[in-house]
Amino acid sequence: MKNIAKRINVNRRIRAKEVRLIDPEGKQLGVLPTLEALETAASHGLDLVEVAPNVSPPVCRIMDYGRYKYEQSKKLQESKKRQSTFQVKEIKLRPRTGEHDFQVKMRHAKRFLDNRDKVKVTVIFRGRENAHTDAGVALLQRVIEETSEFAVVEQSARKEGRIMIMILAPK
């Protein structure tokens, strides 16, 4: 909200010699000297607000600046509310992860996906397991089958060094 106040010139902060004036009802009053525009705004009991500073002459409107700032902050809040935010949660597995541990990890993945977060499934290989990446691929395939009803594969399995990564997104 503070950066709105910095960018918008109001009343005496308007530095142009002439401005294109718009009255409170939205009618154009033409190009007037800034002092005359300020007097017109004062006669209406409102502020002179520069709405288009980059044109020549700048466009100024007679309005209640406090109400304008309030409406701008409401629009900003509304746009932030509509933005969808998500996080990437990670689940780490090993090729020899036990059945119970695997089911616990799948419950976590389901909970993350229900919260509209993405899930990064990582299979970590150690020592001789590195030679058997087919076990990791099979494990990731099983993860896909377990989560198929509520998730879609956003990034298929790929191996990076001693880890294999796959990303799931909510349906």
N, C-alpha and C positions, 0 to 999 in steps of 0.2 A: 504494500500500500504506500510505503514511503517513496518508492521509485516513481509512482504515478505523480505524486506531488512535485518531484524534482523536474519531471519532463514537461509538465503543463504550466504555461504562464497564465497568471490571473491578474486582472486589474492593472496595477502600476508596474508589474513585472513584464508587461508586453513592451518590447523595445522598438517595434516597427513604427514608422511615421504614419502609415495608412493601413487600414484593415478593411476587409470585406465583412460587413456586419450582418448577422442573422438575428432576428428578434425572437422572443420566447415562444412564439407560435410557429416558428420555422420559416417565416417570410424573409426574403433577402431585402435589406435596406440599402444595398449598394456599397461602394467604397467611400469610407469616411476617414478623416484624420482621427488618430487614436484618442486624443483628448475629447473630441466630440462623441466618439463611441463610448468612452468612459462615462460622460455625462448622461448619455441616453440610458446606459445600464443603471446608473445611480437613480435616474428618474423612475425606473421600473422597480427599484429597491432590490436589484439582483447584481450578480457579478458578471464581468466581461471575461470570458474564458477563451483562450486560444485553442481551437480544435484542430486546425490544420496549419502548423507553423512552417511547413516546408514549401508552401506555394507563395507566389508573389502576386498581390499582397496576401499576408496570412489571413485565414478565415477565423473570425471570432464570433462567438455566440453569447447572447445574453441569457444566463441561467443561474440557478442556485448552485454554487460550486460545492457546498457541503453535500447536497443531495446527489450531485454528479459523482463525487468521490465514493459515497456510500453505494451507489448503483454499480460502480466499477468494481468495488471490493466484493459485492455480492456475485457479480458475473465471474470474477476470478475464483471465488469459493465454489461456485456451481461447476465450473470447468474442472477444478481439481477433484470434485466429487465424482465426476463422470469418468475420470481416468482410471483405467484398470491397472492395478499394481500386482505384481506377482514376484515370488522369490524362487530361486532354484534350490531345492532341498537335495541333499545327497544321501544315498544309501550305499554302503560299502559291503561287498560280498567277497568270499574266497571260493575257489573252485570246489573245495571240500566242506562248504558250509552245511551244517546239519539240517535236517528237515524242519525241526521246531524253530530253529533260528531263522530259517528261510521264511517260514510262515509269519513270524513276528515282523520281519523286514517288510513283507508284503502288506501287512496290516498298517504299518507306518506309511508305506507308499500310498495306500488307498486313502489314508487320512490326509496326507499332503495334497493329493490330487483333488480330494473333495473340497479342500480349502483354496482351490484354483491356483495352486503352486505347481511349478514344473519339478520333475524328479530326475536327478542325475544318478544313474545306476552305475557303480564302479565295481569292477572285478579286479582284485589285486592278486598278481601271481608272484610267488616267492620260490627261489631256487629252481628245482627241477620242474615245478609246475609250469614254468615259462615254456617248456618244450611241448606242453599239452594245452595249447590255446583252444582246441576243440571243446574241452570241458567248459571253458569260459563262455564260448559261443552257445553251447547247449544250455548253460545256466541262464544266459540273457534271453534265449528263446523261451525258456520256461517262465521268466519274468513277464515277457510279452503276453504269453498265454494266460497267466494269472491275472493280468491287469487289462486284458483286451476289452472288457465291457465298460470300463470307465477311463481308459487312457488310450492315446494314440502315440506312435513312435515319431518323435520330432526329428531325432538324429539317430541313425542306425549305428550299430556297434562298430567301433573302430579301436584299434590297438595303438597305444602310445607308450613305448618303452615296456615297462612291466605291468601296465594297467590297461584295462579294456573299458571303454566308456560308451554309454548309451543314454539318450535323454528322452524322457516321456513327458507328454503334455496332456492336460485334462481334455476330455472330449467336449 
